[in-house]
Amino acid sequence: MDAPTLTTAYEIIRQPLGEILPKVSAALAPLVPHVDAAELSTHCAHSPIKTLGGTELMTAAELTPLLTAGVPGAPWQGRATIGGREREVVAVTSHATRRGAVLVLVRADDAAPADPSALTTAQALWDLVTGHFERFATEAMPGALARSRAAADTRARVIAELTASHAAALSGVLGVLRSRALDDTTARTAATDLAASALVEWRAEQRRDRSLAEEPADDAFERLAGELRPMLRHSRVRLDLGAPDSTRSLAADVAHSARAIVRSLLLIVLEQDSVDRVHVGWQLTEHELRASVRDDGAGALAACDLGAGTIRDRLDVLGGRLDVDAVPGWGTTITAVVPLATPEAPVEAAHPLTGLGEREVEVLRHLALGHRNRRIAEQLHISESTVKFHVANILNKLGVDSRGEAAALFHAAA
């Protein structure tokens, strides 16, 4: 990409996650003119589909096939069903995330094919943006994780309620149509087939939606194994892996966080000089995931050696805990216990930044860097009065009296 495009990309990824799609659409509009835009980002547990313009009726069933349209690394142009009708689209698929992400640009019906050089730029920009998405998902920072967990729980409940409602209605229709009191056998058979097909479609859509928000436990652990092996590739320490004996699915936020926690724990364990062997394993019970890191060192690690940083913050958000069992001369076993259900306690108490909005977090980040209001206004392209408004809200929400105290909370949470 040329310098102006790189500058545009930098400005895009600096935005709060909810504002990235509008910025991408605006950046690509001169190159690939379009009337609507949408994305399917499978790293996102709580909101995999985001839309602009008039694409609100777009469904996962319409977007999912576009993930595999064309060839990897090359945008696809053609007609696809969008919002219930055939539209001209450009589908830009990136594999910077494990299960892929697709940007769909909905074009006017009479639009000419997009220029190849424009498509190349669109592909490069989307790869960069989705790589940025994947970093957020992989790092599973506590503040974003708290919002994700709460939103994912609400979304899952709404989906379950809608599915149950539709299933009940269609089952009732089937019961009536199968009644022997009806004489028109042909009509009853045709209607029964139609209703049964509708039930099958609803169930298929539910499975598609769950596949975006969940990961099979064995797949999630295999992904972790692929991340751990390079860490010990040139080390004398032997790595043993114990995959979970289960094919059940984990919520995406649990899988992301468990991998991040294990990576952090392994780095701490490897700091010991006496370690020759490390075993990493996952066990799933009905209610929790137990991710353990066991070494054969001196058995001198204590809970305080693990620090109180992001490991414990992530576990607090998920309602989990960290168990440490050290046996002198035999080694240490550290186990992160993560409930599979969303904790009932409010997550705001676990992380001080949870109550801030995306823009407020951006302003707080600048406060933590020591920037004054004018500098913040220039960086975020807003007025100084708006900055003052955000600063006042930040101090109120965090319960502090000064910018310095707010900055200290930000650094403690980072």
C-alpha positions in Angstrom: 0.0 0.0 0.0 1.1 3.6 -0.7 1.7 6.2 2.0 -1.8 7.8 1.9 -3.4 4.3 2.1 -1.2 3.4 5.1 -2.2 6.7 6.8 -5.9 5.9 6.2 -5.4 2.4 7.6 -3.7 3.8 10.7 -6.6 6.2 11.3 -9.1 3.4 10.9 -7.6 1.0 13.4 -7.3 3.8 15.9 -11.1 4.0 16.1 -13.2 2.2 18.7 -14.2 -1.2 17.3 -17.8 -0.1 16.7 -16.7 2.7 14.4 -14.3 0.7 12.2 -16.8 -0.5 9.6 -18.1 3.1 8.8 -14.4 4.2 8.4 -13.6 1.3 6.1 -16.6 1.9 4.0 -15.7 5.6 3.7 -12.1 4.8 2.8 -13.1 2.4 0.0 -16.0 4.4 -1.4 -13.9 6.3 -3.9 -12.3 3.1 -5.1 -15.3 0.7 -5.0 -18.4 2.8 -5.0 -21.2 1.2 -2.9 -24.5 2.0 -1.3 -24.3 -0.3 1.7 -21.7 -2.3 3.6 -21.6 -5.2 6.1 -19.1 -7.4 7.8 -19.1 -10.9 9.2 -16.2 -11.2 11.7 -16.1 -14.6 13.2 -13.7 -13.6 16.0 -16.5 -11.6 17.6 -18.7 -13.6 20.0 -21.4 -11.1 20.7 -21.8 -9.2 17.4 -20.4 -11.2 14.4 -22.6 -9.2 11.9 -22.3 -5.4 11.6 -24.1 -3.4 8.9 -24.4 0.0 7.4 -27.0 1.7 5.2 -30.0 -0.4 4.4 -28.5 -3.8 5.1 -30.2 -4.3 8.5 -32.1 -7.3 7.1 -29.0 -9.2 6.1 -28.6 -12.5 7.8 -25.8 -14.9 8.7 -27.3 -17.4 6.2 -26.7 -14.8 3.4 -23.2 -13.7 4.5 -21.7 -17.1 5.4 -21.4 -18.4 1.8 -19.5 -15.2 0.9 -16.7 -16.3 3.3 -15.7 -18.9 0.7 -16.6 -17.0 -2.5 -13.7 -16.7 -5.0 -10.2 -17.6 -4.1 -8.2 -16.6 -0.9 -6.6 -13.2 -1.1 -8.7 -12.0 -4.1 -12.1 -10.1 -3.7 -15.1 -11.7 -5.4 -17.5 -9.7 -7.5 -21.0 -10.9 -8.5 -24.6 -11.2 -7.5 -25.7 -12.5 -4.1 -28.8 -12.5 -2.0 -28.6 -9.5 0.4 -31.5 -8.5 2.6 -33.7 -11.0 0.8 -33.1 -10.0 -2.8 -30.3 -10.3 -5.4 -27.8 -7.5 -5.3 -24.4 -6.7 -6.9 -21.7 -7.1 -4.3 -17.9 -7.2 -3.8 -16.9 -9.7 -1.1 -13.5 -9.2 0.5 -12.4 -12.2 2.6 -9.5 -12.2 5.0 -8.0 -15.1 6.7 -6.1 -13.1 9.3 -8.6 -14.5 11.8 -8.8 -18.3 12.3 -12.2 -18.8 10.8 -12.1 -15.8 8.4 -13.9 -12.5 8.1 -15.7 -11.1 5.1 -16.4 -7.4 4.2 -19.4 -7.1 1.8 -19.8 -3.9 -0.2 -23.3 -3.7 -1.7 -23.2 -1.9 -5.0 -25.8 -0.3 -7.3 -27.5 -2.7 -9.6 -26.0 -1.1 -12.7 -22.5 -0.7 -11.2 -19.6 -1.5 -13.5 -17.0 -4.1 -12.3 -14.5 -2.7 -9.9 -11.0 -2.0 -11.1 -8.4 -4.7 -10.1 -6.1 -2.2 -8.5 -9.0 -1.0 -6.3 -9.8 -4.6 -5.3 -6.1 -5.1 -4.4 -6.2 -2.1 -2.1 -9.5 -3.2 -0.6 -8.0 -6.7 0.2 -4.8 -5.2 1.8 -6.9 -2.8 3.9 -9.3 -5.5 5.1 -6.4 -7.9 5.9 -4.8 -5.2 8.1 -8.1 -4.4 9.9 -9.0 -8.1 10.5 -5.5 -8.7 11.8 -6.2 -5.8 14.3 -9.4 -7.5 15.2 -7.6 -10.8 15.9 -5.1 -9.1 18.2 -8.0 -7.9 20.4 -9.6 -11.3 20.5 -6.3 -13.1 21.2 -5.2 -10.8 24.0 -8.7 -10.9 25.6 -8.1 -7.7 27.6 -10.3 -7.5 30.7 -12.3 -4.4 29.8 -13.3 -5.6 26.3 -13.8 -9.1 27.6 -16.3 -7.8 30.2 -18.4 -6.0 27.6 -18.1 -9.1 25.3 -19.2 -11.5 28.0 -22.3 -9.4 28.9 -23.3 -8.8 25.3 -22.8 -12.4 24.4 -25.0 -13.6 27.3 -27.8 -11.2 26.2 -27.5 -12.2 22.6 -27.5 -15.9 23.4 -30.7 -15.4 25.5 -32.5 -13.5 22.8 -31.5 -16.1 20.1 -32.8 -18.9 22.4 -36.0 -17.1 23.0 -36.6 -16.4 19.3 -35.8 -19.9 18.3 -38.1 -21.4 20.9 -40.9 -19.0 19.8 -40.6 -19.9 16.1 -40.2 -23.6 16.9 -43.4 -23.5 19.0 -45.4 -21.7 16.3 -44.3 -24.0 13.5 -44.8 -27.1 15.7 -48.4 -25.9 16.3 -48.9 -25.4 12.5 -47.7 -29.0 11.9 -50.1 -30.3 14.6 -53.1 -28.7 12.9 -52.0 -29.7 9.4 -51.5 -33.3 10.5 -55.0 -33.6 12.0 -57.2 -36.3 10.6 -60.1 -33.9 10.6 -58.7 -32.3 7.5 -59.9 -33.9 4.2 -57.7 -32.2 1.7 -54.8 -34.7 1.8 -52.8 -33.1 -0.9 -53.0 -29.6 0.6 -52.2 -31.0 4.0 -49.1 -32.8 2.7 -47.8 -29.8 0.8 -48.3 -27.5 3.8 -46.7 -30.1 6.1 -43.6 -30.3 3.9 -43.4 -26.5 3.8 -43.6 -26.1 7.6 -41.1 -28.9 8.1 -38.7 -27.2 5.8 -39.1 -24.0 7.7 -38.2 -25.8 11.0 -35.1 -27.3 9.4 -34.0 -23.9 8.1 -34.5 -22.3 11.6 -32.4 -25.0 13.2 -29.7 -24.7 10.6 -29.5 -21.0 11.1 -29.3 -21.5 14.9 -26.3 -23.9 14.3 -24.7 -21.4 12.0 -25.0 -18.6 14.6 -23.6 -20.9 17.3 -20.6 -21.7 15.1 -19.8 -18.0 15.0 -20.0 -17.5 18.8 -18.5 -20.8 20.0 -15.5 -23.0 19.5 -15.4 -26.8 19.9 -13.1 -27.5 22.9 -10.8 -29.8 21.0 -10.3 -27.2 18.2 -9.7 -24.5 20.8 -7.0 -26.5 22.6 -5.3 -27.4 19.3 -5.1 -23.8 18.5 -3.5 -23.2 21.9 -1.0 -26.0 21.2 0.0 -24.3 17.9 0.7 -21.1 19.9 2.7 -22.8 22.6 5.0 -25.0 20.5 7.0 -22.1 19.0 7.6 -20.8 22.6 9.6 -23.9 23.4 11.0 -24.7 20.0 14.6 -23.8 21.0 14.3 -24.6 24.7 15.6 -27.6 26.6 12.2 -27.7 28.3 9.9 -30.5 27.1 6.3 -29.6 26.5 3.6 -32.2 27.1 0.0 -31.5 26.0 -3.2 -32.9 27.4 -6.1 -32.2 25.1 -9.6 -32.1 26.6 -11.6 -35.4 26.3 -14.7 -33.6 25.1 -16.2 -32.3 21.9 -18.5 -29.8 23.6 -18.3 -26.2 22.6 -16.9 -23.3 24.6 -18.1 -19.7 24.3 -15.6 -17.7 22.3 -14.7 -15.4 25.1 -13.9 -18.3 27.4 -11.7 -20.0 24.7 -9.8 -16.7 23.9 -9.2 -16.0 27.6 -8.2 -19.5 28.5 -5.5 -19.5 25.8 -4.3 -16.0 26.9 -4.1 -17.1 30.5 -2.2 -20.3 29.7 0.3 -18.4 27.6 1.0 -16.0 30.4 1.3 -18.8 33.0 3.7 -20.7 30.8 6.0 -17.7 30.5 6.1 -17.4 34.3 6.8 -21.1 34.8 9.7 -21.0 32.2 11.4 -18.3 34.2 12.5 -21.0 36.7 15.9 -22.4 36.1 15.1 -25.9 37.4 12.3 -26.7 35.0 12.9 -29.5 32.5 9.3 -30.5 31.6 5.9 -28.7 31.5 2.5 -30.2 31.0 -0.4 -28.1 29.8 -3.8 -29.6 29.9 -7.5 -28.7 29.8 -10.3 -30.6 31.5 -14.0 -29.8 31.1 -16.6 -30.7 33.7 -20.3 -29.9 33.4 -19.8 -26.4 34.8 -16.2 -25.3 34.3 -13.0 -25.4 32.3 -9.8 -26.3 34.3 -6.7 -25.1 32.4 -3.6 -26.4 34.2 0.1 -25.7 33.8 2.3 -28.2 35.7 6.1 -28.1 35.9 8.8 -30.4 37.4 10.7 -27.6 39.1 11.7 -26.8 42.6 8.0 -26.4 43.7 8.8 -22.9 45.0 6.2 -20.9 43.1 3.6 -19.1 45.2 0.4 -17.3 44.3 2.2 -13.9 44.8 4.7 -14.9 42.1 1.9 -14.9 39.5 1.2 -11.2 40.1 -2.1 -9.4 40.1 -2.2 -8.2 36.5 -4.2 -9.3 33.5 -4.3 -13.0 34.5 -6.3 -12.3 37.6 -8.3 -9.5 35.9 -9.4 -11.9 33.1 -10.4 -14.5 35.6 -12.3 -11.9 37.7 -14.3 -10.9 34.6 -15.2 -14.5 33.9 -15.9 -15.3 37.6 -13.0 -17.7 37.7 -10.1 -18.3 40.1 -6.4 -19.4 40.1 -5.3 -22.4 42.2 -1.6 -23.0 43.0 -0.4 -26.3 44.4 3.4 -26.3 45.0 5.2 -29.3 46.4 8.9 -28.6 47.3 11.2 -30.8 45.2 8.3 -32.0 43.0 7.1 -29.0 41.1 4.1 -26.7 40.9 0.6 -27.0 39.4 -1.2 -23.8 38.5 -4.9 -24.2 37.5 -7.1 -21.5 36.1 -10.7 -22.5 36.8 -13.2 -20.8 34.4 -16.9 -21.2 34.8 -18.7 -22.1 31.6 -21.7 -20.0 32.6 -21.7 -16.2 32.8 -21.1 -15.1 36.4 -24.1 -13.5 38.1 -22.1 -10.8 39.9 -21.9 -7.5 38.0 -18.6 -7.4 36.1 -18.2 -3.6 36.7 -16.9 -4.3 40.2 -14.2 -6.6 38.7 -12.8 -4.0 36.3 -12.8 -0.3 36.8 -13.0 0.6 33.1 -16.0 -1.5 32.2 -18.5 1.3 32.6 -16.7 3.6 30.1 -17.8 4.0 26.5 -15.5 3.4 23.6 -14.8 7.1 23.1 -14.3 7.6 26.8 -11.7 4.9 26.8 -9.9 6.6 23.9 -9.9 9.9 25.8 -8.6 8.1 29.0 -5.8 6.5 27.0 -4.6 10.0 26.0 -5.0 11.2 29.6 -2.7 8.3 30.7 -0.1 9.6 28.2 -0.2 13.0 29.8 -1.9 14.8 26.9 -3.8 18.0 27.5 -7.3 18.7 26.2 -6.1 20.5 23.0 -3.8 17.6 22.0 -6.6 15.1 22.7 -9.0 17.1 20.6 -6.5 17.2 17.7 -5.8 13.5 17.9 -9.5 12.5 18.0 -10.8 15.2 15.7 -13.2 16.5 18.2 -13.6 19.9 19.9 -12.0 20.8 23.2 -15.4 21.3 24.8 -16.3 17.7 23.8 -13.0 16.5 25.4 -13.9 18.4 28.6 -17.3 16.7 28.6 -15.7 13.3 28.2 -13.1 14.0 30.9 -15.9 15.0 33.4 -17.8 11.8 32.6 -14.6 9.7 33.0 -13.9 11.2 36.5 -17.5 10.7 37.5 -17.7 7.1 36.3 -14.3 6.1 37.8 -15.1 7.8 41.1 -11.9 9.9 41.1 -11.1 13.6 41.6 -8.3 14.2 39.2 -6.9 13.3 35.8 -3.8 11.8 37.5 -6.0 9.4 39.4 -7.9 8.4 36.3 -4.6 7.8 34.5 -3.3 5.6 37.3 -6.5 3.5 37.1 -5.9 3.1 33.3 -2.3 2.0 33.8 -3.3 -0.5 36.5 -5.8 -2.0 34.2 -3.5 -2.2 31.2 
